[in-house]
Amino acid sequence: MEKERELNRILATDCGSTTTKAILIEKKDGEYRLIVRGEAPTTVEAPFEDVTRGVLNSVREVEELTGRELLEGEKLIYPAKGNRGIDIYVSTSSAGGGLQMMVAGVVKEMTAESAARAALGAGAIVMDVIATNDRRRPHKRIELIRDLRPDMILLSGGIDGGTVSHVVELSETIKAADPKPRFGTGFELPVIFAGNVDAREAVKERLDKITALSIVDNLRPILERENLGPARDAIHDLFMEHVMAHAPGYKILMVWTDVPIMPTPGAVGALIQTIGEKQNINVMGVDIGGATTDIFSVFDGNFNRTVSANLGMSYSVSNVLTEAGMDNVLRWVPFSLDKNDLGNRVRNKMIRPTTVPMSLKELKLEQGIAREALRLALVQHKGMAVGLKGVQQERTISDAFEQTASGATLVNMMDLDLIVGSGGTLSHAPRRAQASLMLIDAFQPEGITRLAVDSIFMMPHLGVLSSVHEKAATEVFDKDCLIRLGTCIAPVGIAPLGKEALEIKMNGDVIKVNSGDMKLIPLDEGEKPRAVIKPSKYFDIGEGRGKEVEATLRGGVVGIIIDCRGRPLVLPTNDAERFERLNRWNKALSIYPDVKEE
């Protein structure tokens, strides 16, 4: 951590697949604040084929908006003095499709899954997982490696002192495939071996001459422990050395930056980890994009990330419809819509991915699809964010009745303190209440959960900055990045409609809400009243059915949302009844106020 160095002006860029975003941070009155954001098209493809063109254009926009002089010709000015120069420049990148990896392990549910977690945590998209028990024929695995052309392969398998033959079998498969990297014809593909120490020589013998082989500590040295750090560090290093170095213009960009360029998702994950650790909370972040939906979580200090590479709002929108099914999408739409019409609208969005809803009905439909993309991504995240599988656990008779099976999900929505939403659908929703309800409907938080969105998608910039200057990153995140929506209070349980669900005593008022209803209590950001929440006998708010909870509630631009629809949330199958409830909930939260339905 670079705590000694005084940084007064910080420049950060994120080179995305379509747009390069630059932000300028300055120290004012002893604290770091965002000054301005500039953007320009990314220039990694023809006709420019030089990522630095887009970076320079985005920085020039920052210069124009602020009156600061940051560039002298095409060089950054150091150090900051008056209105000239900067003290540090950092960058992230997902240009060129980001970091695409394959992972391999002996047992799919154990070492291969640990390898996938290591790759995902480093910011990669995991294209496929190969394991000796994946039921694929050897020639199919070879074809798969050749067809996918990953940027990198992570090979794991075998606890230290365990199987060698199966690890050798996997290395033989990679050798037979003789994979070629996407970028840099003539260069060798990076392969990381993070498996059984006894298999190192055998792996080296087979792969050292045909790949850029790196050997690091075993990521699963014993069944009871994961050691993902060395593999993640190696992925970051090789991403810079092999993948980014061969992408157009990145060699120059790497010279410009003061710290290594990070994959965009890895930077967002680093920020979520920092927030969880600094505030000592369980936090979940979600970034819903056009092609993928990323979810990051920290529960009890355990960090996990998943990439739902087939769930997005433009390029992958048809996949959302296919995976969720038309009925699941339509259950969120409060008006009649023919399934053929739905299919055509989704196909049009996929063909014209940059279009935005032009009518209220189109907006409601898009936000309904977003709910399903988020819901499915959370299902995948829960499946990956699990305890170690294959571990024998000693238990006493006293806890035999409440033991958690090895491999159970670490995601406990009742223990979740904060959800941070990001991506166009959430960050740029016409009303903040719409973003709040999308997060609540999709994730179904339980108990008391704070909600927020990333104002202008600067979490990647702050993530890479947190690796060198945590104070600057967390201050800007807290004061300029986060839009605090408010707090959701959602009791768990099911009760007959109309029965009293809970009672809240707050600021001298008593608020009662019935089962099946939602209620909005306006409460400004900065307000933190103490409240006593007493659920009825049917519901649990965190301490058991019918047991009251005293808590400090936090306001926001939306306020306090009381959700007494029950958990799990079940919508009526009858259209008329479902329309009535959806419209009633929308009205209660002022989701679409004063807008005439076309």
MOKAHU-V131891 format. One record per residue. RES is the residue in three letters. BURIAL is I if it has 24 or more other ideal C-beta (glycine too) atoms within 12 Angstrom, else O. Layout:
# MOKAHU-V131891
res->RES burial->BURIAL
res->RES burial->BURIAL
This chain:
# MOKAHU-V131891
res->MET burial->O
res->GLU burial->O
res->LYS burial->O
res->GLU burial->O
res->ARG burial->O
res->GLU burial->O
res->LEU burial->I
res->ASN burial->I
res->ARG burial->I
res->ILE burial->I
res->LEU burial->I
res->ALA burial->I
res->THR burial->I
res->ASP burial->I
res->CYS burial->I
res->GLY burial->I
res->SER burial->I
res->THR burial->I
res->THR burial->I
res->THR burial->I
res->LYS burial->I
res->ALA burial->I
res->ILE burial->I
res->LEU burial->I
res->ILE burial->I
res->GLU burial->I
res->LYS burial->I
res->LYS burial->O
res->ASP burial->O
res->GLY burial->O
res->GLU burial->O
res->TYR burial->I
res->ARG burial->I
res->LEU burial->I
res->ILE burial->I
res->VAL burial->I
res->ARG burial->I
res->GLY burial->I
res->GLU burial->I
res->ALA burial->I
res->PRO burial->I
res->THR burial->I
res->THR burial->I
res->VAL burial->I
res->GLU burial->O
res->ALA burial->O
res->PRO burial->O
res->PHE burial->O
res->GLU burial->O
res->ASP burial->I
res->VAL burial->I
res->THR burial->I
res->ARG burial->I
res->GLY burial->I
res->VAL burial->I
res->LEU burial->I
res->ASN burial->I
res->SER burial->I
res->VAL burial->I
res->ARG burial->I
res->GLU burial->I
res->VAL burial->I
res->GLU burial->I
res->GLU burial->O
res->LEU burial->O
res->THR burial->I
res->GLY burial->O
res->ARG burial->I
res->GLU burial->I
res->LEU burial->I
res->LEU burial->I
res->GLU burial->O
res->GLY burial->O
res->GLU burial->O
res->LYS burial->O
res->LEU burial->I
res->ILE burial->I
res->TYR burial->O
res->PRO burial->O
res->ALA burial->I
res->LYS burial->O
res->GLY burial->O
res->ASN burial->O
res->ARG burial->O
res->GLY burial->I
res->ILE burial->I
res->ASP burial->I
res->ILE burial->I
res->TYR burial->I
res->VAL burial->I
res->SER burial->I
res->THR burial->I
res->SER burial->I
res->SER burial->I
res->ALA burial->I
res->GLY burial->I
res->GLY burial->I
res->GLY burial->I
res->LEU burial->I
res->GLN burial->I
res->MET burial->I
res->MET burial->I
res->VAL burial->I
res->ALA burial->I
res->GLY burial->I
res->VAL burial->I
res->VAL burial->I
res->LYS burial->I
res->GLU burial->I
res->MET burial->I
res->THR burial->I
res->ALA burial->I
res->GLU burial->I
res->SER burial->I
res->ALA burial->I
res->ALA burial->I
res->ARG burial->I
res->ALA burial->I
res->ALA burial->I
res->LEU burial->I
res->GLY burial->I
res->ALA burial->I
res->GLY burial->I
res->ALA burial->I
res->ILE burial->I
res->VAL burial->I
res->MET burial->I
res->ASP burial->I
res->VAL burial->I
res->ILE burial->I
res->ALA burial->I
res->THR burial->I
res->ASN burial->O
res->ASP burial->I
res->ARG burial->O
res->ARG burial->O
res->ARG burial->O
res->PRO burial->O
res->HIS burial->O
res->LYS burial->O
res->ARG burial->I
res->ILE burial->O
res->GLU burial->O
res->LEU burial->I
res->ILE burial->I
res->ARG burial->O
res->ASP burial->O
res->LEU burial->I
res->ARG burial->I
res->PRO burial->I
res->ASP burial->I
res->MET burial->I
res->ILE burial->I
res->LEU burial->I
res->LEU burial->I
res->SER burial->I
res->GLY burial->I
res->GLY burial->I
res->ILE burial->I
res->ASP burial->I
res->GLY burial->O
res->GLY burial->I
res->THR burial->I
res->VAL burial->I
res->SER burial->O
res->HIS burial->I
res->VAL burial->I
res->VAL burial->I
res->GLU burial->I
res->LEU burial->I
res->SER burial->I
res->GLU burial->I
res->THR burial->I
res->ILE burial->I
res->LYS burial->I
res->ALA burial->O
res->ALA burial->I
res->ASP burial->O
res->PRO burial->I
res->LYS burial->I
res->PRO burial->I
res->ARG burial->I
res->PHE burial->I
res->GLY burial->I
res->THR burial->O
res->GLY burial->O
res->PHE burial->O
res->GLU burial->I
res->LEU burial->I
res->PRO burial->I
res->VAL burial->I
res->ILE burial->I
res->PHE burial->I
res->ALA burial->I
res->GLY burial->I
res->ASN burial->I
res->VAL burial->I
res->ASP burial->O
res->ALA burial->I
res->ARG burial->I
res->GLU burial->O
res->ALA burial->I
res->VAL burial->I
res->LYS burial->I
res->GLU burial->O
res->ARG burial->I
res->LEU burial->I
res->ASP burial->O
res->LYS burial->O
res->ILE burial->I
res->THR burial->I
res->ALA burial->I
res->LEU burial->I
res->SER burial->I
res->ILE burial->I
res->VAL burial->I
res->ASP burial->I
res->ASN burial->I
res->LEU burial->I
res->ARG burial->I
res->PRO burial->I
res->ILE burial->O
res->LEU burial->I
res->GLU burial->O
res->ARG burial->O
res->GLU burial->I
res->ASN burial->I
res->LEU burial->I
res->GLY burial->O
res->PRO burial->I
res->ALA burial->I
res->ARG burial->I
res->ASP burial->I
res->ALA burial->I
res->ILE burial->I
res->HIS burial->I
res->ASP burial->I
res->LEU burial->I
res->PHE burial->I
res->MET burial->I
res->GLU burial->I
res->HIS burial->I
res->VAL burial->I
res->MET burial->I
res->ALA burial->I
res->HIS burial->I
res->ALA burial->I
res->PRO burial->I
res->GLY burial->I
res->TYR burial->I
res->LYS burial->O
res->ILE burial->O
res->LEU burial->I
res->MET burial->I
res->VAL burial->O
res->TRP burial->I
res->THR burial->I
res->ASP burial->I
res->VAL burial->I
res->PRO burial->I
res->ILE burial->I
res->MET burial->I
res->PRO burial->I
res->THR burial->I
res->PRO burial->I
res->GLY burial->I
res->ALA burial->I
res->VAL burial->I
res->GLY burial->I
res->ALA burial->I
res->LEU burial->I
res->ILE burial->I
res->GLN burial->I
res->THR burial->I
res->ILE burial->I
res->GLY burial->I
res->GLU burial->O
res->LYS burial->O
res->GLN burial->O
res->ASN burial->O
res->ILE burial->I
res->ASN burial->I
res->VAL burial->I
res->MET burial->I
res->GLY burial->I
res->VAL burial->I
res->ASP burial->I
res->ILE burial->I
res->GLY burial->I
res->GLY burial->I
res->ALA burial->I
res->THR burial->I
res->THR burial->I
res->ASP burial->I
res->ILE burial->I
res->PHE burial->I
res->SER burial->I
res->VAL burial->I
res->PHE burial->I
res->ASP burial->O
res->GLY burial->O
res->ASN burial->I
res->PHE burial->I
res->ASN burial->I
res->ARG burial->I
res->THR burial->I
res->VAL burial->I
res->SER burial->I
res->ALA burial->I
res->ASN burial->I
res->LEU burial->I
res->GLY burial->I
res->MET burial->I
res->SER burial->I
res->TYR burial->I
res->SER burial->I
res->VAL burial->I
res->SER burial->I
res->ASN burial->I
res->VAL burial->I
res->LEU burial->I
res->THR burial->O
res->GLU burial->I
res->ALA burial->I
res->GLY burial->O
res->MET burial->I
res->ASP burial->O
res->ASN burial->I
res->VAL burial->I
res->LEU burial->I
res->ARG burial->I
res->TRP burial->I
res->VAL burial->I
res->PRO burial->I
res->PHE burial->I
res->SER burial->O
res->LEU burial->I
res->ASP burial->O
res->LYS burial->O
res->ASN burial->O
res->ASP burial->O
res->LEU burial->I
res->GLY burial->O
res->ASN burial->O
res->ARG burial->I
res->VAL burial->I
res->ARG burial->O
res->ASN burial->O
res->LYS burial->I
res->MET burial->I
res->ILE burial->O
res->ARG burial->O
res->PRO burial->O
res->THR burial->O
res->THR burial->O
res->VAL burial->O
res->PRO burial->I
res->MET burial->O
res->SER burial->O
res->LEU burial->I
res->LYS burial->I
res->GLU burial->I
res->LEU burial->I
res->LYS burial->I
res->LEU burial->I
res->GLU burial->I
res->GLN burial->I
res->GLY burial->I
res->ILE burial->I
res->ALA burial->I
res->ARG burial->I
res->GLU burial->I
res->ALA burial->I
res->LEU burial->I
res->ARG burial->I
res->LEU burial->I
res->ALA burial->I
res->LEU burial->I
res->VAL burial->I
res->GLN burial->I
res->HIS burial->I
res->LYS burial->I
res->GLY burial->I
res->MET burial->I
res->ALA burial->I
res->VAL burial->I
res->GLY burial->I
res->LEU burial->I
res->LYS burial->I
res->GLY burial->I
res->VAL burial->I
res->GLN burial->O
res->GLN burial->O
res->GLU burial->O
res->ARG burial->O
res->THR burial->O
res->ILE burial->O
res->SER burial->O
res->ASP burial->O
res->ALA burial->O
res->PHE burial->O
res->GLU burial->O
res->GLN burial->O
res->THR burial->O
res->ALA burial->O
res->SER burial->O
res->GLY burial->O
res->ALA burial->O
res->THR burial->I
res->LEU burial->I
res->VAL burial->I
res->ASN burial->I
res->MET burial->I
res->MET burial->I
res->ASP burial->I
res->LEU burial->I
res->ASP burial->I
res->LEU burial->I
res->ILE burial->I
res->VAL burial->I
res->GLY burial->I
res->SER burial->I
res->GLY burial->I
res->GLY burial->I
res->THR burial->I
res->LEU burial->I
res->SER burial->I
res->HIS burial->I
res->ALA burial->I
res->PRO burial->I
res->ARG burial->I
res->ARG burial->I
res->ALA burial->I
res->GLN burial->I
res->ALA burial->I
res->SER burial->I
res->LEU burial->I
res->MET burial->I
res->LEU burial->I
res->ILE burial->I
res->ASP burial->I
res->ALA burial->I
res->PHE burial->I
res->GLN burial->I
res->PRO burial->I
res->GLU burial->I
res->GLY burial->I
res->ILE burial->I
res->THR burial->I
res->ARG burial->I
res->LEU burial->I
res->ALA burial->I
res->VAL burial->I
res->ASP burial->I
res->SER burial->I
res->ILE burial->I
res->PHE burial->I
res->MET burial->I
res->MET burial->I
res->PRO burial->I
res->HIS burial->I
res->LEU burial->I
res->GLY burial->I
res->VAL burial->I
res->LEU burial->I
res->SER burial->I
res->SER burial->I
res->VAL burial->I
res->HIS burial->I
res->GLU burial->I
res->LYS burial->I
res->ALA burial->I
res->ALA burial->I
res->THR burial->I
res->GLU burial->I
res->VAL burial->I
res->PHE burial->I
res->ASP burial->I
res->LYS burial->O
res->ASP burial->I
res->CYS burial->I
res->LEU burial->I
res->ILE burial->I
res->ARG burial->I
res->LEU burial->I
res->GLY burial->I
res->THR burial->I
res->CYS burial->I
res->ILE burial->I
res->ALA burial->I
res->PRO burial->I
res->VAL burial->I
res->GLY burial->I
res->ILE burial->O
res->ALA burial->I
res->PRO burial->O
res->LEU burial->O
res->GLY burial->O
res->LYS burial->O
res->GLU burial->I
res->ALA burial->I
res->LEU burial->I
res->GLU burial->I
res->ILE burial->I
res->LYS burial->O
res->MET burial->I
res->ASN burial->O
res->GLY burial->O
res->ASP burial->O
res->VAL burial->O
res->ILE burial->I
res->LYS burial->O
res->VAL burial->I
res->ASN burial->I
res->SER burial->I
res->GLY burial->I
res->ASP burial->I
res->MET burial->I
res->LYS burial->I
res->LEU burial->I
res->ILE burial->I
res->PRO burial->O
res->LEU burial->I
res->ASP burial->O
res->GLU burial->I
res->GLY burial->O
res->GLU burial->O
res->LYS burial->O
res->PRO burial->I
res->ARG burial->O
res->ALA burial->I
res->VAL burial->I
res->ILE burial->I
res->LYS burial->I
res->PRO burial->I
res->SER burial->I
res->LYS burial->O
res->TYR burial->I
res->PHE burial->I
res->ASP burial->I
res->ILE burial->I
res->GLY burial->I
res->GLU burial->O
res->GLY burial->O
res->ARG burial->O
res->GLY burial->O
res->LYS burial->O
res->GLU burial->O
res->VAL burial->I
res->GLU burial->O
res->ALA burial->I
res->THR burial->O
res->LEU burial->I
res->ARG burial->I
res->GLY burial->I
res->GLY burial->I
res->VAL burial->I
res->VAL burial->I
res->GLY burial->I
res->ILE burial->I
res->ILE burial->I
res->ILE burial->I
res->ASP burial->I
res->CYS burial->I
res->ARG burial->I
res->GLY burial->I
res->ARG burial->I
res->PRO burial->O
res->LEU burial->I
res->VAL burial->O
res->LEU burial->I
res->PRO burial->O
res->THR burial->O
res->ASN burial->O
res->ASP burial->O
res->ALA burial->O
res->GLU burial->O
res->ARG burial->I
res->PHE burial->I
res->GLU burial->O
res->ARG burial->I
res->LEU burial->I
res->ASN burial->O
res->ARG burial->O
res->TRP burial->I
res->ASN burial->I
res->LYS burial->O
res->ALA burial->I
res->LEU burial->I
res->SER burial->I
res->ILE burial->I
res->TYR burial->I
res->PRO burial->O
res->ASP burial->O
res->VAL burial->O
res->LYS burial->O
res->GLU burial->O
res->GLU burial->O
